[in-house]
């Protein structure tokens, strides 16, 4: 299905509260078309979570933040958008940020 980016943005904004994963305070995203057909978009997603969230905890064994949550969340967002709007989204970048860091960076934008 072809869809203009402005329309898709409006529809996703209305769905945010439904597609936002549990434990995520805010979901920030940007869309960019992959071509001129309007059938596929690149999506960059930032998951804003409370400062004390388990999603920010570093694994002591690997010294890495658990990214499996983001993979699951990304897949669910892609599936929901595909199921409801018939549009493919490729999440080419995603990250998790604490609320305090998000607010601090937002001040300087």
N, CA, C and O of each residue as an XYZ file, in Angstrom:
436
protein
N       0.844     -1.173      0.000
C       0.000      0.000      0.000
C       0.890      1.236      0.000
O       1.863      1.303      0.750
N       0.568      2.185     -0.815
C       1.310      3.436     -0.863
C       0.758      4.373      0.207
O      -0.450      4.444      0.431
N       1.669      5.088      0.861
C       1.223      6.036      1.870
C       2.247      7.153      1.979
O       3.451      6.915      2.073
N       1.742      8.367      1.964
C       2.632      9.515      2.140
C       3.153      9.534      3.569
O       2.479      9.102      4.503
N       4.364     10.042      3.712
C       5.018     10.059      5.013
C       4.232     10.865      6.035
O       4.161     10.470      7.199
N       3.643     11.977      5.633
C       2.886     12.811      6.573
C       1.708     12.044      7.164
O       1.422     12.146      8.357
N       1.035     11.283      6.323
C      -0.118     10.506      6.780
C       0.341      9.385      7.705
O      -0.263      9.152      8.752
N       1.406      8.694      7.320
C       1.920      7.614      8.159
C       2.377      8.148      9.511
O       2.134      7.513     10.538
N       3.033      9.303      9.526
C       3.446      9.918     10.792
C       2.241     10.180     11.694
O       2.287      9.883     12.888
N       1.185     10.722     11.145
C      -0.017     11.004     11.934
C      -0.627      9.719     12.495
O      -1.043      9.674     13.653
N      -0.676      8.680     11.669
C      -1.244      7.414     12.123
C      -0.383      6.769     13.214
O      -0.907      6.255     14.203
N       0.927      6.801     13.029
C       1.812      6.226     14.046
C       1.705      7.017     15.338
O       1.680      6.430     16.420
N       1.643      8.344     15.244
C       1.507      9.168     16.458
C       0.249      8.807     17.241
O       0.257      8.829     18.472
N      -0.827      8.476     16.540
C      -2.054      8.077     17.216
C      -1.926      6.692     17.851
O      -2.585      6.396     18.847
N      -1.075      5.852     17.270
C      -0.908      4.481     17.765
C       0.164      4.353     18.838
O       0.276      3.301     19.467
N       0.951      5.393     19.059
C       2.108      5.305     19.955
C       1.741      4.694     21.304
O       2.455      3.822     21.798
N       0.653      5.132     21.898
C       0.316      4.615     23.228
C      -0.002      3.121     23.191
O       0.093      2.443     24.215
N      -0.375      2.606     22.028
C      -0.690      1.188     21.900
C       0.527      0.350     21.521
O       0.615     -0.820     21.895
N       1.466      0.942     20.779
C       2.638      0.175     20.342
C       3.851      0.397     21.244
O       4.875     -0.269     21.094
N       3.731      1.328     22.171
C       4.828      1.605     23.096
C       4.943      0.431     24.067
O       3.960      0.072     24.714
N       6.119     -0.168     24.178
C       6.286     -1.322     25.078
C       6.080     -0.950     26.541
O       6.283      0.198     26.934
N       5.676     -1.928     27.339
C       5.560     -1.730     28.791
C       6.934     -1.381     29.346
O       7.942     -1.963     28.945
N       6.965     -0.435     30.262
C       8.224     -0.022     30.853
C       8.901      1.109     30.110
O       9.935      1.611     30.550
N       8.330      1.514     28.990
C       8.873      2.618     28.194
C       7.994      3.837     28.426
O       6.779      3.781     28.238
N       8.618      4.946     28.840
C       7.873      6.166     29.125
C       7.454      6.884     27.846
O       6.342      7.400     27.734
N       8.362      6.902     26.904
C       8.127      7.645     25.668
C       8.835      6.938     24.527
O       9.907      6.361     24.708
N       8.233      6.988     23.366
C       8.820      6.400     22.169
C       9.018      7.536     21.170
O       8.052      8.164     20.736
N      10.260      7.792     20.811
C      10.594      8.852     19.866
C      11.059      8.183     18.577
O      11.852      7.242     18.620
N      10.578      8.655     17.442
C      10.977      8.027     16.188
C      11.081      9.061     15.067
O      10.528     10.158     15.149
N      11.793      8.680     14.040
C      11.817      9.440     12.797
C      11.636      8.443     11.656
O      12.046      7.286     11.744
N      11.018      8.920     10.594
C      10.798      8.102      9.399
C      11.502      8.731      8.217
O      11.597      9.953      8.109
N      11.993      7.883      7.332
C      12.590      8.346      6.091
C      12.246      7.318      5.021
O      12.494      6.127      5.210
N      11.678      7.760      3.895
C      11.320      6.793      2.851
C      12.564      6.123      2.258
O      13.614      6.751      2.119
N      12.431      4.856      1.917
C      13.538      4.152      1.280
C      13.618      4.500     -0.202
O      14.682      4.416     -0.815
N      12.475      4.891     -0.770
C      12.418      5.303     -2.178
C      11.170      6.161     -2.380
O      10.584      6.625     -1.402
N      10.759      6.376     -3.603
C       9.618      7.244     -3.896
C       8.274      6.517     -3.933
O       7.251      7.141     -4.213
N       8.255      5.221     -3.660
C       6.998      4.483     -3.787
C       6.066      4.677     -2.601
O       4.856      4.500     -2.742
N       6.595      5.037     -1.435
C       5.762      5.187     -0.243
C       5.336      3.869      0.359
O       4.393      3.819      1.149
N       6.029      2.789     -0.010
C       5.675      1.469      0.492
C       6.623      0.959      1.567
O       6.353     -0.054      2.212
N       7.737      1.667      1.758
C       8.717      1.218      2.732
C       9.451      2.423      3.300
O       9.762      3.375      2.584
N       9.724      2.362      4.608
C      10.390      3.472      5.290
C      11.473      2.954      6.222
O      11.358      1.870      6.793
N      12.523      3.747      6.365
C      13.497      3.523      7.428
C      12.946      4.208      8.672
O      12.326      5.268      8.590
N      13.180      3.596      9.806
C      12.699      4.162     11.056
C      13.825      4.127     12.081
O      14.485      3.103     12.261
N      14.034      5.251     12.747
C      14.976      5.316     13.858
C      14.144      5.504     15.120
O      13.265      6.364     15.162
N      14.414      4.712     16.138
C      13.588      4.699     17.340
C      14.460      4.893     18.581
O      15.527      4.293     18.709
N      13.983      5.743     19.489
C      14.585      5.881     20.811
C      13.525      5.546     21.847
O      12.442      6.130     21.864
N      13.858      4.599     22.705
C      12.983      4.206     23.792
C      13.432      4.958     25.044
O      14.540      4.740     25.534
N      12.587      5.830     25.557
C      12.899      6.596     26.763
C      12.293      5.842     27.937
O      11.097      5.552     27.965
N      13.157      5.529     28.914
C      12.723      4.722     30.062
C      13.067      5.457     31.354
O      13.945      6.319     31.356
N      12.380      5.124     32.462
C      12.707      5.745     33.748
C      14.177      5.526     34.103
O      14.791      4.549     33.676
N      14.727      6.444     34.886
C      16.143      6.384     35.243
C      16.531      5.093     35.966
O      17.671      4.641     35.850
N      15.610      4.503     36.699
C      15.927      3.278     37.439
C      15.464      2.013     36.706
O      15.327      0.957     37.324
N      15.229      2.113     35.420
C      14.703      1.000     34.644
C      15.704     -0.149     34.524
O      16.915      0.057     34.444
N      15.162     -1.347     34.514
C      16.010     -2.529     34.300
C      16.589     -2.544     32.889
O      17.574     -3.234     32.623
N      15.979     -1.788     31.992
C      16.456     -1.755     30.608
C      17.734     -0.940     30.450
O      18.320     -0.910     29.367
N      18.166     -0.284     31.510
C      19.409      0.474     31.486
C      20.534     -0.230     32.240
O      21.677      0.226     32.220
N      20.218     -1.322     32.892
C      21.197     -2.032     33.722
C      22.229     -2.753     32.858
O      21.887     -3.425     31.885
N      23.482     -2.601     33.231
C      24.573     -3.275     32.530
C      24.727     -4.676     33.100
O      24.733     -4.869     34.315
N      24.851     -5.645     32.210
C      25.086     -7.020     32.619
C      26.520     -7.128     33.141
O      27.460     -6.828     32.404
N      26.710     -7.549     34.390
C      28.063     -7.596     34.953
C      28.987     -8.582     34.230
O      30.204     -8.395     34.235
N      28.434     -9.617     33.616
C      29.264    -10.607     32.925
C      29.785    -10.092     31.590
O      30.944    -10.313     31.238
N      28.927     -9.407     30.854
C      29.316     -8.968     29.508
C      29.590     -7.477     29.420
O      30.085     -6.997     28.401
N      29.274     -6.739     30.483
C      29.424     -5.276     30.501
C      28.608     -4.611     29.387
O      28.981     -3.553     28.880
N      27.508     -5.236     29.021
C      26.660     -4.694     27.965
C      25.237     -4.503     28.481
O      24.763     -5.244     29.342
N      24.579     -3.503     27.940
C      23.159     -3.287     28.238
C      22.372     -4.337     27.447
O      22.660     -4.555     26.270
N      21.393     -4.983     28.063
C      20.649     -6.018     27.342
C      19.901     -5.449     26.144
O      18.960     -4.670     26.293
N      20.333     -5.849     24.965
C      19.710     -5.327     23.751
C      18.590     -6.219     23.240
O      17.882     -5.852     22.303
N      18.425     -7.379     23.843
C      17.366     -8.268     23.361
C      15.993     -7.632     23.501
O      15.097     -7.900     22.701
N      15.825     -6.791     24.516
C      14.547     -6.092     24.673
C      14.265     -5.220     23.458
O      13.162     -5.228     22.911
N      15.278     -4.469     23.046
C      15.095     -3.595     21.884
C      14.777     -4.390     20.633
O      13.945     -3.960     19.834
N      15.412     -5.535     20.439
C      15.109     -6.371     19.275
C      13.645     -6.798     19.296
O      12.960     -6.742     18.275
N      13.173     -7.223     20.456
C      11.771     -7.637     20.580
C      10.837     -6.460     20.324
O       9.855     -6.584     19.592
N      11.147     -5.321     20.930
C      10.314     -4.132     20.739
C      10.302     -3.709     19.280
O       9.246     -3.390     18.733
N      11.459     -3.706     18.651
C      11.550     -3.309     17.243
C      10.702     -4.222     16.364
O       9.962     -3.750     15.501
N      10.813     -5.520     16.587
C      10.021     -6.468     15.785
C       8.525     -6.223     15.962
O       7.762     -6.272     14.998
N       8.113     -5.961     17.198
C       6.688     -5.729     17.466
C       6.194     -4.454     16.770
O       5.094     -4.434     16.217
N       6.993     -3.410     16.799
C       6.616     -2.159     16.121
C       6.510     -2.391     14.621
O       5.545     -1.957     13.993
N       7.491     -3.068     14.046
C       7.461     -3.351     12.603
C       6.220     -4.164     12.242
O       5.543     -3.866     11.258
N       5.925     -5.184     13.034
C       4.773     -6.046     12.756
C       3.466     -5.268     12.867
O       2.587     -5.410     12.017
N       3.333     -4.451     13.901
C       2.103     -3.686     14.101
C       1.863     -2.726     12.943
O       0.747     -2.637     12.433
N       2.895     -2.014     12.526
C       2.749     -1.069     11.411
C       2.401     -1.815     10.127
O       1.560     -1.360      9.352
N       3.037     -2.948      9.904
C       2.743     -3.749      8.708
C       1.305     -4.269      8.751
O       0.588     -4.205      7.753
N       0.886     -4.782      9.909
C      -0.460     -5.353     10.027
C      -1.556     -4.302      9.852
O      -2.562     -4.562      9.193
N      -1.369     -3.125     10.434
C      -2.415     -2.101     10.407
C      -2.395     -1.241      9.153
O      -3.449     -0.859      8.645
N      -1.201     -0.933      8.648
C      -1.115      0.025      7.547
C      -0.575     -0.571      6.255
O      -0.595      0.087      5.215
N      -0.095     -1.804      6.309
C       0.447     -2.439      5.106
C       1.755     -1.820      4.641
O       2.117     -1.929      3.470
N       2.463     -1.172      5.553
C       3.709     -0.491      5.218
C       4.866     -1.220      5.893
O       4.793     -1.563      7.073
N       5.929     -1.453      5.137
C       7.134     -2.041      5.706
C       7.977     -0.940      6.324
O       8.223      0.091      5.698
N       8.412     -1.157      7.539
C       9.393     -0.255      8.146
C      10.623     -1.075      8.507
O      10.529     -2.188      9.023
N      11.763     -0.497      8.222
C      13.043     -1.100      8.555
C      13.628     -0.250      9.672
O      13.996      0.905      9.454
N      13.713     -0.815     10.855
C      14.291     -0.064     11.971
C      15.802     -0.227     11.865
O      16.374     -1.253     12.233
N      16.423      0.833     11.343
C      17.856      0.767     11.083
C      18.691      1.320     12.222
O      19.920      1.262     12.183
N      18.027      1.857     13.238
C      18.746      2.380     14.391
C      17.757      2.455     15.551
O      16.658      2.992     15.408
N      18.155      1.917     16.691
C      17.317      2.045     17.883
C      18.226      2.132     19.094
O      19.352      1.634     19.092
N      17.710      2.775     20.124
C      18.478      2.919     21.343
C      17.568      3.138     22.528
O      16.374      3.399     22.382
N      18.158      3.027     23.706
C      17.431      3.244     24.945
C      18.100      4.395     25.674
O      19.326      4.458     25.764
N      17.293      5.297     26.192
C      17.820      6.469     26.890
C      17.008      6.691     28.164
O      15.798      6.467     28.183
N      17.673      7.127     29.211
C      16.973      7.432     30.457
C      16.187      8.730     30.298
O      16.518      9.567     29.458
N      15.143      8.888     31.112
C      14.327     10.107     31.057
C      15.166     11.348     31.337
O      15.017     12.368     30.665
N      16.045     11.260     32.328
C      16.847     12.443     32.668
C      17.798     12.812     31.528
O      17.983     13.994     31.236
N      18.391     11.828     30.892
C      19.288     12.103     29.759
C      18.498     12.670     28.580
O      18.954     13.595     27.908
N      17.323     12.116     28.334
C      16.478     12.610     27.248
C      16.104     14.074     27.473
O      16.187     14.885     26.551
N      15.693     14.413     28.698
C      15.322     15.798     29.011
C      16.519     16.732     28.901
O      16.397     17.856     28.414
N      17.672     16.265     29.353
C      18.879     17.083     29.290
C      19.259     17.378     27.827
O      19.595     18.513     27.488
N      19.205     16.367     26.982
C      19.550     16.567     25.562
C      18.493     17.406     24.842
O      18.814     18.191     23.949
N      17.248     17.235     25.234
C      16.156     17.973     24.595
C      16.299     19.485     24.853
O      15.896     20.298     24.022
N      16.867     19.850     25.994
C      17.086     21.264     26.311
C      17.954     21.953     25.272
O      17.762     23.132     24.976
N      18.904     21.219     24.721
C      19.891     21.814     23.827
C      19.507     21.722     22.361
O      20.254     22.181     21.497
N      18.377     21.146     22.074
C      17.943     21.033     20.665
C      17.261     22.305     20.213
O      16.829     22.400     19.064
